[in-house]
Amino acid sequence: MAKVFIGVDPHKLSATIEVVDDRETVLATGRFTTDKAGYAAMRKHVHAWPGREWAIEGSNGAGRPLAQRLLADGEHVVDVPAKLSARARLFDTGHNRKTDAHDAHAVAVVAVRTKGLRVLSYDVELEALRMLADRREELTRQRVQTVNRLQRLLSELTPGKGKKDLTALQAKAILGSVQPRDLAGKTRRRLAVEQLTDLFTVDKKIKAITKELKVMVSARGSRLMELRGVGPVVAARVLADVGDVARFADRNRFASWTGTAPIEASSGEIVRHRLSRAGNRKMNHMIHIAATTQIRLDTPGRAYYLRKIAAGKTRAEAMRCLKRRISDALYRQLRADADSGRDEQVDAGPGGHRGATHESSAAGSHPHTGTSDQPLPGPAPTTLPAPGPARKANTVRHLEPAS
């Protein structure tokens, strides 16, 4: 039977689908709820086409829950970027007016016309990493808010004695030194104690999740944490968001995705590059953390940063160059880890992996690595092992760190 494509416009409570063949002939449409009954009805609606391919818009956002459910049930699912579906909707209808039906049709059209869309895979460990990384990010934002509220109260209790980087123990010491006698002061101190208690609780949760992330990253055999400035949090976010590194043809495509490939802004004889606002902003933030850590420490990355400044670049431009180097280092290590996991019988180099450098600096061992290369198209072979049988387990078995 001929292959059909199912375009899906997902929402939290509903999903609109359109089934088309390889000639873009509409075979069926429908709108279903995302609860158990609606999901079962949607799968039954397309059961007549065994050679089906689900195309979901925004599988890393609103479409992630539905995509994961379909993958767990053994369905073939590809990701359609919102940018491509918007173009298809504009060219097909002559306007960019959005409706659920138009969106589902545009997604299906993209699936028919576009080769090489990212094929999604069902990996419960990566999904657990993503959830833990997201949870830690939420806790970090909560901690910032708690510290800000505590700082405000302490500045009123002890005027002129505020600290820039306040820790829970420092706040506890400050509160222990003040004993207001008026009602307003006592109320202010009581509220500060409540905020301090919340700060201790948040710090404890962040520490526990960080420890769990470190164990899970190590259990996957990743060596990302060997890179300078890359800790458990950065490594977990990289693994969770990248998934299969084979979807990036080369380091230039990877840099474009992370937003570290500068955009040329030359004029006349002046050749300059400016910051790219495109790409995965969470990944860009993780790379920025790694770059900041390298600059603070005595690392080859810091030396590279200082050389760029000495060559006439601004601090922002030097930071962008360093972030591109870190992006390249992450890509090399991801490919090395994937190759090692795919073929353990291959002789390893001095650094432990083929093509990897044992030097953990983002500056790398290749002196001619460019910092403003543009992404190039081209297919890439798969590196992740073939997915096993579908699993519906809600828990992940974690390995305990060795004592």
C-alpha positions, 0 to 999 in steps of 0.5 A, spaced: 500 500 500 502 507 498 505 511 503 501 516 506 503 522 510 499 525 516 500 532 518 498 534 525 497 541 528 497 539 536 495 543 542 494 541 549 487 539 549 486 537 541 490 535 535 487 536 528 490 532 523 490 531 515 491 525 511 494 526 504 498 521 499 504 522 496 500 526 490 498 531 496 491 528 495 487 529 501 484 522 504 481 524 511 481 529 516 479 530 523 480 533 530 481 529 536 481 531 543 488 529 547 485 524 552 485 517 552 479 516 548 480 522 543 487 519 542 484 512 541 479 515 536 485 518 532 489 512 531 483 508 529 481 513 524 488 512 520 488 505 521 486 503 514 493 506 512 499 501 515 504 505 511 503 511 514 508 517 517 506 522 522 508 529 521 508 533 527 509 541 528 513 543 534 515 536 536 520 539 542 514 544 544 506 543 544 507 537 540 512 533 544 507 529 549 503 527 542 509 525 539 512 521 545 505 517 545 505 515 538 513 513 538 511 509 544 506 505 540 511 504 535 509 509 530 513 513 525 514 520 527 518 526 523 518 533 526 516 539 522 519 545 523 514 551 524 518 555 519 517 550 514 509 549 515 508 557 515 512 557 508 507 552 506 501 555 508 503 562 505 504 559 498 498 554 498 493 559 500 496 565 498 496 568 505 498 566 512 492 566 515 492 561 521 487 555 522 488 548 525 485 545 519 490 550 514 496 548 519 495 541 519 494 541 511 501 545 511 504 540 515 502 534 511 504 538 505 511 539 508 512 532 510 510 530 502 515 535 499 521 535 504 526 530 504 530 529 510 526 531 516 528 529 523 526 522 525 524 522 532 526 516 536 523 513 543 528 514 548 526 514 555 532 516 558 533 522 554 526 524 556 528 523 563 534 527 562 530 533 559 524 533 564 530 533 570 533 539 566 527 543 565 525 542 572 532 544 575 531 550 570 525 552 574 528 551 580 533 556 578 528 561 576 525 560 583 531 561 587 533 567 583 526 570 585 527 568 592 533 571 593 531 577 590 525 577 595 530 576 601 535 581 599 529 586 599 527 584 606 534 584 608 536 591 605 530 594 610 532 590 616 540 592 615 540 598 611 547 599 607 549 592 608 546 588 602 551 583 599 551 582 591 551 574 591 547 572 597 547 565 600 543 562 604 548 561 610 550 568 609 542 570 610 542 566 616 547 570 619 545 577 617 538 575 620 541 572 627 544 579 628 538 583 628 532 583 633 527 588 631 522 591 637 517 594 633 511 590 629 513 592 622 520 590 624 518 583 627 513 582 621 519 584 616 524 579 620 518 573 620 517 574 612 525 574 611 525 567 615 520 564 611 524 566 605 530 563 608 527 557 609 524 557 602 531 558 599 534 552 603 529 548 600 530 550 593 538 549 594 537 542 597 532 540 591 537 543 586 543 539 589 539 533 589 537 534 581 544 536 579 547 529 582 542 525 579 543 528 572 551 527 573 549 520 574 545 519 568 550 523 564 555 518 566 551 512 565 549 513 558 557 513 557 557 520 555 564 524 556 561 531 555 563 533 562 571 532 560 570 538 556 572 545 560 566 548 563 561 543 561 558 540 568 552 535 569 547 541 567 550 543 561 551 536 559 544 533 560 541 539 556 546 538 550 544 530 550 536 531 551 536 537 546 540 534 541 538 527 541 541 524 535 547 528 533 547 524 526 541 529 524 547 535 523 551 534 517 557 537 520 559 542 525 557 548 521 550 545 521 550 544 529 553 551 530 547 554 526 542 550 531 546 552 537 545 560 535 553 560 535 554 561 527 555 569 527 551 572 521 556 576 516 554 584 517 560 586 512 560 593 509 565 595 504 572 593 506 570 592 513 568 585 514 564 584 521 560 579 524 554 580 528 550 575 533 545 570 531 539 570 534 536 564 531 537 557 533 536 553 540 536 559 545 537 554 551 543 550 548 546 557 546 545 559 554 548 552 556 554 554 551 555 561 554 555 558 561 561 554 559 564 560 555 564 564 562 567 558 566 572 558 561 574 565 561 574 565 569 579 559 570 586 559 567 584 555 561 586 554 553 579 557 552 581 563 556 587 564 552 584 564 546 579 569 548 584 574 550 588 573 544 582 575 540 581 581 544 588 583 543 587 582 536 582 588 536 575 584 537 571 587 542 569 583 548 562 581 545 566 579 539 571 575 543 565 571 547 562 569 540 568 566 537 569 562 544 562 560 544 563 557 536 569 554 539 565 550 544 560 549 539 565 545 535 568 541 541 561 539 543 559 536 536 566 533 536 565 529 542 558 528 541 560 524 534 566 521 538 561 518 543 556 516 538 561 512 534 564 509 540 557 506 542 556 504 535 562 500 534 566 498 541 571 494 537 574 500 533 581 501 536 581 508 540 586 513 540 590 516 545 584 520 548 580 514 548 575 515 542 576 516 535 577 523 532 576 526 539 582 530 543 584 528 550 585 536 551 578 538 554 579 546 552 574 548 547 579 551 543 581 544 541 587 541 537 585 544 530 588 551 530 585 552 523 578 551 525 574 557 523 569 561 527 564 564 522 563 558 517 556 558 514 552 551 515 552 547 509 547 542 507 548 534 506 545 528 509 548 524 515 548 517 517 545 515 523 549 514 529 544 512 535 542 504 535 536 502 532 530 503 537 528 497 541 521 495 542 516 500 544 516 501 552 510 504 556 514 504 562 513 511 566 520 510 570 527 510 569 532 505 572 538 510 575 545 507 576 548 509 583 555 512 582 560 508 584 563 509 591 
